[in-house]
Amino acid sequence: MGLGTKNRLQQTAELCKGHLRADHAAQSVLVEDFIREIEGTGKANDPTRWSQFTDLSHNAEKTIQRVEEQFNKWLNGEV
């Protein structure tokens, strides 16, 4: 994996986590649980799993929208 790809994946992870933490500050414990569920924990931790919310255009607004939808489904027990 090239350095550019790693940087893009890291930026996607930071974008998604930052959005969730900022927009759902009152639910910080739930947000952190959701983040751990997406990334995994310990040796299974993989922040690149946030890439599942992107598409080929790497549009930040669409990515955030997908993360929001998944978080809301997760909160409602639909996932």
PECORZI-V482109 format. One record per residue. N is the residue number from 1. PSI is psi in whole degrees, 0 to 359 (999 if undefined). OMEGA is omega in whole degrees, -180 to 180 (none if undefined). D_LAST is the distance of its C-alpha to the last C-alpha in Angstrom with 1 decimal. Layout:
[[N	PSI	OMEGA	D_LAST] [N	PSI	OMEGA	D_LAST]]
//
This chain:
[[1	130	-178	30.1] [2	161	-180	32.4] [3	321	179	32.8] [4	319	179	31.8] [5	316	179	28.5] [6	317	179	27.8] [7	318	180	28.8] [8	318	178	26.6] [9	320	178	23.5] [10	319	178	24.5] [11	320	178	25.0] [12	315	179	21.6] [13	314	-179	20.1] [14	321	178	22.5] [15	311	-178	21.9] [16	311	-179	18.1] [17	319	179	18.7] [18	317	179	21.7] [19	311	-179	20.2] [20	316	-179	17.4] [21	324	-179	20.1] [22	314	-175	22.5] [23	342	-178	20.6] [24	42	-177	18.8] [25	327	-180	21.6] [26	341	-179	21.6] [27	39	-171	18.1] [28	323	180	19.3] [29	317	179	18.0] [30	321	178	14.4] [31	315	-180	14.9] [32	323	175	16.5] [33	317	179	13.7] [34	317	179	11.2] [35	315	178	14.1] [36	324	179	14.7] [37	321	179	11.3] [38	310	-173	11.9] [39	334	-172	15.5] [40	175	-179	15.9] [41	164	177	18.9] [42	226	-179	22.4] [43	340	180	23.6] [44	0	-178	20.1] [45	126	-179	19.9] [46	93	-180	19.6] [47	344	180	19.5] [48	353	178	19.8] [49	346	176	16.1] [50	344	-179	16.0] [51	344	178	17.9] [52	344	-179	14.8] [53	359	-179	14.9] [54	169	172	18.6] [55	185	-176	20.7] [56	334	-179	24.3] [57	345	-178	25.7] [58	38	179	24.1] [59	119	-176	24.1] [60	320	-179	23.0] [61	318	179	22.2] [62	322	178	19.9] [63	312	179	18.2] [64	319	179	17.8] [65	317	179	16.5] [66	320	178	13.7] [67	316	179	12.9] [68	314	180	13.1] [69	315	-179	10.8] [70	319	179	8.0] [71	317	179	9.2] [72	321	175	9.4] [73	316	180	6.0] [74	316	178	5.3] [75	323	-178	8.5] [76	5	178	8.0] [77	21	-178	5.6] [78	351	-177	3.8] [79	999	none	0.0]]
//
